[in-house]
Amino acid sequence: MLTEDKCPRCGCLTRRRRNPVPTVDIIIEYQDQGLVLIDRANPPHGWALPGGFVDYGESLDAAAIREAREETGLTVTLLGQFYTYSDPRRDPRQHTITTVYVAQGFGPPRAADDARSLAIFTPEQLPPVLAFDHRLILAEYLKVRPQWLAKLKNITEI
Amino acid sequence: MLTEDKCPRCGCLTRRRRNPVPTVDIIIEYQDQGLVLIDRANPPHGWALPGGFVDYGESLDAAAIREAREETGLTVTLLGQFYTYSDPRRDPRQHTITTVYVAQGFGPPRAADDARSLAIFTPEQLPPVLAFDHRLILAEYLKVRPQWLAKLKNITEI
């Protein structure tokens, strides 16, 4: 798919290939208390996983650690990639492709950047509506959460 | 990271955010014979997994099925996502982020599009050098290949 850019000075139109935009989202397990979600400061509003755009030249791992810190104040240890979601309708702004990580969070949580506030939810108390496809992502995660918590326990005990 | 576009008519410079570019690659298991690799027609040359750029508005699954068909002539059934690789140095042309799939291939293989030729390799006979980070990807795949082949066997028997 091509997209057109219009020159702001002369109005000349140029075409270039348009690509989906890579993002990351992080499922953060926090101190046996549950999952960290942010209340988004920017549209689309609502509760969501912390996450954001991957910078050019930045690996997905680095982007996940950076975004978690920027939005929640937490230092995270990545436990692994969960899945990469790419439905073109998953983000109302544009076509984004998100790689979702599972991580363990450390330190005091503090909302910042794109997060107006944050909270820690147990699986039973998750908000019924989440931004983007994050309800689907968390539903898929909860099916296999015990395996991730076992991995977390093994890491902690080493 | 910002990138500059120069208007071809008036030379005016405009800035926009630069993002990594999403791609897919497909590890195709073909009829108990081994893995399908292509000999690339375009730089970087050499043997590689079939794959390519994800179109705007296209899911990763759809891109993987399309690229496999375009480059190898095969119809593929996706067995699942393997991993998403994002090292900024993995592609000498630009920063690409590739989601790798494992798939089963059907039909007669025929090189086309970006594939100058193709061949089916057993794990023991893989080319020592592959384009991009595909040697690493295949090394990581071969460690867990028995689990994927078991999954394939289960699907075939249903």
Interface residues (C-beta under 8 A of the other chain):
Chain A: M1 T3 D5 C7 P8 R9 C10 C12 T14 R16 R17 R18 N19 P20 V21 P22 F53 V54 D55 Y56 G57 E58 S59 L60 D61 Q81 Y83 T84 S86 D87 P88 H95 I97 T99
Chain B: M1 T3 D5 C7 P8 R9 C10 C12 T14 R16 R17 R18 N19 P20 V21 P22 F53 V54 D55 Y56 G57 E58 S59 L60 D61 Q81 Y83 T84 S86 D87 P88 H95 I97 T99
